[in-house]
Amino acid sequence: MPSHRSFTAADAWFKSSYSGGNTTECVECAHTGTGTLVRDSKWPDGPVLAVQADAWSIFVEGISPNHAAHAAL
């Protein structure tokens, strides 16, 4: 996955749906052709976590409410 420094302001960074309106604990994500980038919304020029597409899918499935309900059965 390319370095986050190669991305421009035109990239589609979006705030996590679990981030509150005025809270200080927010993350932003940007989907790429090969995965997802994650960064701290308070520090947009700081470090970025790059996650490959297959790993991101497993992560999202694992934290979804429907998955958690079925896993507890």
N, C-alpha and C positions, 0 to 999 in steps of 0.2 A: 504494500500500500504506500502511496507517495507521502512524503512529509507534509504535515499540515501547513507548512510555510508556502507550499505551492498553490494553496487555495486563495481565492480572492474574495472581496466583500460581496461579490455577486453570488457566492455559494449560498445554498439554502440552509442556513443554520436556523434551528427552531428550538424553542424552550420546551423542556420536558412537560408533559401534561400533568405530572405530579408536583411541579414547582408551583408554589403559591404566588399570588399576585405581587405582593410586596416583600416576600421573604428574601433572606440573603443566601439561602442555600438552594441555588438553582444550577442545573446543568443544561447545556445546549447540545444538540446533535446535528449532524449533517450527514446525509446518506451520499455515498459515492458509488462508483461503478463496481467497487470491490468490497465494500463494507460500510461501516459507520464510524464517524469521528465523534468524540465526546470531549467537551471542554467545560470549564467553570465559566458561567456567564459573567461573573465579576472580573474575570481575567481573560478576556478574549484573545490576547496576544501571548498568553501563557502556554503551558504544556497541553498537548492534545493526546488523548488515548485513541488509538486506531484499532478497531476491532473488525476482523474479517467477517464477511456476510454470514457464513454458516454458524460461527460462534455467536454473532448478534442474534440470529434467529433462535438459537437454543436458549440464550439468556432471556429474551423477551418471552418465549414460551414458558420458561421456568418461573417467571415472576407474575405471569398473568393469573388473575383471580380464578378462572376456570380450571387452570392446570393445578393450582394449589388445592382446590376443592376435591379434584379427582385423586390427587396424590395422597390425601388424608384418608381415603376410603380403604 
